[in-house]
Amino acid sequence: MAKNRLGKSSAFYDIYERNPSSDKTVTHYCPGCGHGILHKFIAEALEDYGVWNRTILLSPVGCSVFAYYYFKVGNIQCAHGRAPAVATGIKRAHPDSIVISYQGDGDLAGIGGNEIIQAANRGENITVFFINNAIYGMTGGQMAPTTLVGQSTTTTPRGRDIYNEGYPIKIAEIISILESPVYVERVALADTKNIMKARSAVRKAINYQVENKGFSLVEVLSPCPTGWKMNPVDAKKWVTNEMQKYFKLGVFKDVGKERKSRKVNGEKVPLNKVPDIIDIPSDEKKEISRIEKKSEEKFLKRIKIAGFGGQGILLLGVTLAESGMMEGKNVTWLPSYGPEMRGGTANCHVIVSNQRIGSPLVDWSDILIAMNRPSLDKFEPKAVPGSLIFYDSTIVNRKPERNDVKAIGVPFTEIADGIGSTKVLNMVALGSLIRFTGMLSPETLFEAQTRVVKRKEFLELNKRAIKAGMEFIDSLKES
């Protein structure tokens, strides 16, 4: 009686519900395409090593984009060429996960060429599968960085010319000369012998990550019958007879046996021990204590600051972010401004929290600071119910119209002018904000100024402006 039943890997969905094709039991790839074979080998390895349920697969633009139809793992979509950068962040944030970057040649060797080299050079503990079919297969069969000399594509109808387009890029050779990578091999999905070698390479590359050995890349020569305008049989022959002449198969680097496993998730050092361990000067230890105390608080503020270029919008946001960081909170600061240095639109997104921040974007604000009428008109609808709206009552000629928010008009420009310079209206706004919300201490704000303000002659003026903003809020409370 047979004890084992052969079937689909647990790393695949039972039914491919995400596949828009009518038949949800099969992949959508063209007949003869190599993606399906490579998918099978990856899924097999993930199940055999027992890691499929802690795997995160990254796929960017190209035919590889559709991997999330099939793999029952964590799936993240990446911008064109940026999978290695995303993989770096994911692996460092979740070191116990198995992170796989699945990329095509136009994506990895072209648009993301620098990304892959830098990730490999850092020795990120990730696994990269690089599908080389010598063209941009998904978008119309254009020339790719790996297109062979003389090969005809939609953008090189007379064939690739070395004097115009240069030579095809050999990624495996480039990555293998770097010191950090642990394993680099080129395989082919053309005949049975080489297909089985490809299976072994896939397993080794994933296993090295399981063992925390470091960066691995497997380059896979894969047929693209549709893009090459061939039938599947001829496409496999073309891989053997043409591609393998230039892209030699084999192991280019394998130092897995001598490479030591990396330590993952070591014991966390208590924050109060950090100054002594890294020899922080005693006069700076007070900041560590402040961070440790503040990090216990529950806090989340999503702030949108908007106005004209030249009103100090971005500096206001930077000061908030710096102050929050000094008090032990997680912060993000994301600027957005037009091409005009002065007079154009400008806004920034600031998040201050003691929780992890998933995205720096502030689509819906808890606090809106509107320095002009267009900013109030644009962003008032995107304030969450119960939020705060600060607006410059000197130049904004209407009050917020919503009755489900707290609107506070402060004459930022008038107050700044009274101090001696309208350039510090942003600091007036900052003082008003922290006095009304209590979200940051004034002392931290003043210290942050010394770090972010480049022109030191403005420090005292900025401090006066912050205090003036605070005093205005105090006068409102008294009245």
Residue pairs with C-beta under 8 A, 6 or more apart in sequence:
8 14
9 40
9 43
9 44
9 46
9 47
9 52
10 47
10 52
10 72
11 42
11 43
11 44
11 46
11 47
11 52
11 55
11 71
11 72
11 73
12 39
12 43
12 70
12 71
12 72
13 69
13 70
13 71
13 72
15 24
15 25
16 24
16 25
16 26
16 27
16 69
16 70
17 24
18 68
18 69
19 27
19 28
19 66
19 69
19 70
20 28
21 28
27 35
27 36
27 39
27 69
27 70
28 66
28 69
29 35
29 36
29 63
30 224
30 225
30 226
31 225
31 232
32 223
32 225
32 231
32 232
32 233
32 235
32 236
33 63
33 222
33 223
33 224
33 225
33 226
34 131
34 133
34 189
34 220
34 222
34 223
34 224
35 63
35 64
35 131
35 222
37 189
37 195
37 198
38 129
38 131
38 189
38 198
38 202
38 220
38 222
39 67
39 70
39 71
41 198
41 199
41 202
41 203
42 71
42 100
42 102
42 129
42 202
42 206
43 52
43 71
44 199
44 203
45 202
45 203
45 206
45 207
46 52
46 55
46 73
46 98
46 206
48 203
49 206
49 207
49 210
51 98
51 206
51 210
52 72
52 73
53 73
54 96
54 97
54 98
55 71
55 73
55 74
55 97
55 98
55 99
55 100
56 73
56 74
56 75
56 76
56 90
56 94
56 97
56 98
56 99
56 100
57 67
57 68
57 71
57 73
57 74
57 75
57 76
57 100
57 102
58 75
58 76
58 78
58 83
58 86
58 87
58 90
58 99
58 100
58 101
58 102
59 65
59 66
59 67
59 68
59 75
59 76
59 77
59 78
59 83
59 102
59 103
60 77
60 78
60 79
60 80
60 81
60 82
60 83
60 103
60 107
60 112
61 79
61 80
61 107
61 138
62 80
62 103
62 104
62 106
62 107
62 136
62 137
62 138
62 139
63 104
63 131
63 137
63 138
64 102
64 103
64 104
64 107
64 131
65 77
65 138
67 75
67 102
68 75
68 77
74 97
76 86
76 90
78 86
80 107
80 111
80 112
81 107
81 108
81 110
81 111
81 112
81 113
81 115
82 112
82 115
83 101
83 102
83 103
83 107
83 108
83 112
83 115
84 101
84 112
84 115
84 116
84 118
84 119
84 120
84 124
84 126
84 128
85 115
85 119
86 101
87 99
87 100
87 101
87 119
87 124
87 126
87 128
88 119
88 122
88 124
88 126
90 97
90 99
91 97
91 99
91 124
91 125
91 126
95 125
95 264
95 265
96 264
96 265
98 127
98 206
98 209
98 210
99 125
99 126
99 127
99 209
100 126
100 127
100 128
100 129
100 206
101 126
101 127
101 128
101 129
102 129
102 131
103 112
103 116
103 128
103 129
103 130
103 131
104 130
104 131
104 132
104 133
104 136
104 137
104 138
105 130
105 131
105 132
105 133
105 134
105 135
105 144
105 145
105 146
105 171
106 135
106 136
106 137
106 139
106 142
106 144
106 145
108 116
108 128
108 130
108 171
109 116
109 130
109 132
109 144
109 145
109 146
109 169
109 171
110 144
110 145
113 145
113 169
116 128
116 130
116 171
116 175
116 217
117 174
117 175
117 178
119 126
119 128
119 215
120 128
120 175
120 178
120 180
120 181
120 215
120 217
121 178
121 179
121 180
122 180
122 215
123 180
123 181
123 182
123 214
123 215
124 214
124 215
125 209
125 212
125 213
125 214
125 215
125 262
126 209
126 215
126 216
127 205
127 206
127 208
127 209
127 216
127 217
127 218
128 205
128 215
128 216
128 217
128 218
129 202
129 205
129 217
129 218
129 220
130 171
130 172
130 217
130 218
130 219
130 220
131 220
131 222
132 146
132 171
132 219
132 220
132 221
132 222
132 243
132 247
133 146
133 221
133 222
133 223
133 224
133 227
134 144
134 146
134 147
134 148
134 151
134 168
134 224
134 243
135 141
135 142
135 143
135 144
135 147
135 151
135 153
135 224
135 227
135 228
136 142
136 143
136 144
136 227
137 224
137 226
137 227
140 154
141 153
141 154
141 227
141 228
141 229
142 153
142 154
142 155
143 151
143 153
143 154
143 155
143 156
143 160
143 165
144 153
145 168
145 169
146 168
146 169
146 171
146 247
147 153
147 156
147 160
147 165
147 168
148 160
148 168
148 242
148 243
148 246
149 159
149 160
149 161
149 162
149 167
149 168
149 246
150 159
150 160
151 159
151 160
152 158
152 159
153 160
156 165
160 168
168 246
168 247
170 247
171 217
171 219
172 184
172 185
172 186
172 217
172 219
172 247
172 252
173 252
175 181
175 184
175 217
175 252
175 253
176 184
176 252
176 253
180 214
180 215
181 214
181 215
181 216
181 217
181 253
182 208
182 213
182 214
182 215
182 216
182 253
182 254
182 255
182 256
182 259
183 204
183 205
183 208
183 213
183 215
183 216
183 217
183 218
183 251
183 253
183 254
183 255
183 256
184 216
184 217
184 218
184 219
184 251
184 252
184 253
184 254
185 201
185 204
185 205
185 217
185 218
185 219
185 250
185 251
185 252
185 254
186 218
186 219
186 220
186 221
186 247
186 248
186 249
186 250
186 252
187 194
187 197
187 198
187 201
187 218
187 219
187 220
187 221
187 249
188 194
188 195
188 198
188 220
188 221
188 222
188 239
188 240
188 243
188 244
188 249
189 195
189 198
189 220
189 221
189 222
189 223
189 236
189 239
190 221
190 223
190 236
190 237
190 239
190 240
190 244
191 236
191 240
194 249
197 249
198 218
198 220
201 218
202 218
204 216
204 254
204 256
205 216
205 217
205 218
206 216
208 214
208 216
208 256
209 216
211 256
211 261
212 261
212 262
212 263
212 264
213 256
213 259
213 260
213 261
213 262
214 259
214 262
219 247
221 239
221 243
221 244
221 247
221 249
222 239
223 232
223 235
223 236
223 238
223 239
224 235
225 231
225 232
225 234
225 235
228 235
228 238
230 238
269 277
271 288
271 291
271 292
271 295
272 288
272 289
272 292
274 280
274 288
275 282
275 284
275 285
275 288
280 288
287 326
290 326
290 327
290 328
290 444
291 326
291 327
291 328
292 328
293 328
294 327
294 328
294 329
294 354
295 328
295 329
295 354
296 354
297 354
298 354
299 329
299 352
299 353
299 354
299 355
299 439
300 351
300 352
300 353
300 354
300 355
300 366
301 350
301 351
301 352
301 353
301 366
301 367
301 437
301 439
302 349
302 350
302 351
302 362
302 364
302 365
302 366
302 367
303 317
303 320
303 349
303 350
303 351
303 352
303 362
303 365
303 366
303 367
303 368
303 369
304 347
304 348
304 349
304 350
304 362
304 365
304 367
304 368
304 369
304 379
304 382
305 313
305 316
305 317
305 347
305 348
305 350
305 368
305 369
305 371
305 429
306 313
306 345
306 346
306 347
306 348
306 368
306 369
306 370
306 371
306 372
306 375
306 378
306 379
307 313
307 346
307 347
307 370
307 371
307 372
307 375
307 392
308 342
308 343
308 344
308 345
308 346
308 371
308 372
309 337
309 338
309 340
309 341
309 342
309 343
309 344
309 345
309 346
310 341
310 342
310 343
311 346
311 371
311 372
311 425
311 426
312 423
312 424
312 425
312 426
312 427
313 337
313 346
313 347
313 348
313 371
313 426
314 335
314 337
314 346
314 348
315 426
315 452
315 453
316 348
316 369
316 426
316 427
316 429
316 430
317 333
317 335
317 348
317 349
317 350
318 333
318 452
319 430
319 445
319 448
319 449
319 452
320 331
320 333
320 350
320 352
320 430
320 433
320 440
321 331
321 332
321 333
321 350
321 352
322 331
322 448
322 451
322 452
323 440
323 444
323 445
323 447
323 448
324 330
324 331
324 352
324 440
325 331
326 444
326 447
326 448
327 440
327 441
327 444
328 354
329 352
329 353
329 354
330 351
330 352
330 353
330 354
330 355
330 356
330 357
331 350
331 351
331 352
331 353
331 357
332 349
332 350
332 351
332 357
332 360
333 348
333 349
333 350
333 360
334 348
334 349
334 350
334 360
334 361
334 362
335 346
335 347
335 348
336 346
336 347
336 348
336 349
337 344
337 345
337 346
337 347
338 344
338 345
338 346
345 374
345 375
347 375
347 379
349 360
349 361
349 362
350 362
351 357
351 360
351 362
352 439
352 440
363 382
364 382
364 383
364 384
365 379
365 382
365 383
365 384
365 387
366 383
366 384
366 387
366 388
367 387
367 388
367 389
367 390
367 433
367 437
368 376
368 379
368 380
368 382
368 383
368 387
368 388
368 389
368 390
369 390
369 391
369 429
369 433
370 376
370 379
370 380
370 389
370 390
370 391
370 392
370 396
371 391
371 392
371 395
371 412
371 425
371 426
371 429
372 392
372 395
372 396
373 395
373 396
373 397
373 398
376 389
376 391
376 396
376 398
376 400
380 389
380 400
380 401
380 402
380 405
383 389
383 402
383 405
385 404
385 405
386 404
386 405
386 406
387 405
387 406
388 405
388 406
388 408
388 436
388 437
389 400
389 405
389 406
389 407
389 408
390 408
390 410
390 429
390 432
390 433
390 436
391 399
391 400
391 407
391 408
391 409
391 410
392 409
392 410
392 411
392 412
392 413
392 425
392 429
393 409
393 410
393 411
394 411
394 412
394 413
394 414
395 413
396 409
399 407
399 409
400 407
408 432
408 436
408 473
408 476
410 428
410 429
410 432
410 469
410 472
410 473
411 472
412 425
412 426
412 428
412 429
412 432
412 469
413 422
413 425
415 425
415 428
415 465
415 468
415 469
415 472
416 422
416 423
416 424
416 425
416 427
416 428
416 465
416 468
418 468
419 428
419 461
419 464
419 465
419 468
420 461
421 461
423 458
424 458
424 461
424 462
424 464
424 465
425 465
427 462
427 463
427 465
427 466
427 469
428 465
428 466
428 468
428 469
428 472
429 469
430 445
430 465
430 466
430 469
431 442
431 445
431 465
431 466
431 467
431 468
431 469
431 470
431 471
431 472
431 473
432 469
432 470
432 472
432 473
433 439
433 469
434 440
434 441
434 442
434 445
434 466
434 470
435 469
435 470
435 473
435 474
436 473
442 466
442 467
442 470
445 466
446 463
446 466
449 459
449 462
449 463
450 459
453 459
453 462
